[in-house]
Amino acid sequence: MDRVTMLNEILAHNPNDAFALYGLAMEYSKSGEVERALEQFTKLISTNPDYTAGYFMAAQTLARAGRIEEAKKMLSEGIASAKRTRNAHAQSEMEAMLGELG
């Protein structure tokens, strides 16, 4: 069974499973399926707003797709999440990426 199938099975039983949503988004992102990846990242963030890595990886997906303004917005939201959760490492990574994007 491939990872996408396995993750979709988990989500069929628990649609808000943060690990499965993140994993599925990452699988789609790696395979270049930007819209499908972003759909999963959106579900992840809406149901788990403090899943800080989701913002960062969504921003990276957006940036790779040339959607820079959307990536910046996602990073700003991710930085707020990192501050809420006191995740200084994630906050600094996202601030650095935001700076690189201009």
N, C-alpha and C positions, 0 to 999 in steps of 0.2 A: 504494500500500500504506500503510495507516495505521500509526501508531507501535506500537500494541499488537501487531499482527500481525508487524511487523518484529522487535520485541523477543522475541516468542515463538519466532520462527524461530531467532534467535540462541541462545536458551536450549535449543532442541531439539538443537542441535549441541554446546552447552557449558552444561550446566545450572547451573554455578557461576559464570558470568560476572557479576562484581560490577556492572559498568556496566549490563548488561541487566536484572539483578534490580532494581537501584535505579531504573532508568528505568521499568520496568513497574510497580513499586510506586507511583512518583510519578504515573503515568498513571491508575492505579486511584484513588489518593487524590484527584486533581484532579476525577475524575468522580463522586466520592462513594461509590465502592465500597470502603467501609472494610474489610470482612473480606478481600476479595481483596488490597487494598493491604497489610494486615497480614500476610497469608500470605507475600507476596513479601518484605516487610521481614524477617520471621522467617527465611526461607531465606537472605537476604543476610547477616544478622548471624551465623547459625549457620555459614555457610561462609566468611565474611570478618569475623571479630570485630573487626577494627581499621578497618572502613569506618565511621568515626565519623559521617558525615552520615546514615547509615541510622538510627541511634538517634534523632537529632534530628528527622528527618522523620517517623519512626514515632511519636514522642512528640507531635508536632504533629497528626498524624492522629488519635491517640487523644484528645487534648484537644478537638479539634473535634467528636468523637463523644460528648463528655461523660464519657469514661472517664478521669477525672482521676487516680485512684490508679494505674492502669496506666501512664499517661503519666509520672507521677513515677518509677515504677520504671524505665521505659525511659530517662528522663533520667539517673538515677543510674548505670545501666549505661553510658550514653553518656559521662558525665563520666569514668568509669573508663577507657573506651577512649581518650578525648581525652588523659588523663594518660599512658597507655601510649605513645601516639604523639606525645606532646609537641605537641599541637595546642591551643595556648593560646586561640586565637580561638574554636574550637568549644566548648572547655570553658567559656569565659566566657558564650557565648550560651546554653548549656544550663543553666548555673548561674542565669542571669537568668530563664530561663523557669521553672525549678524554683521560684525565689523568687516569681514571679508566681502560680504555681499554689497556693502556700501550703504 
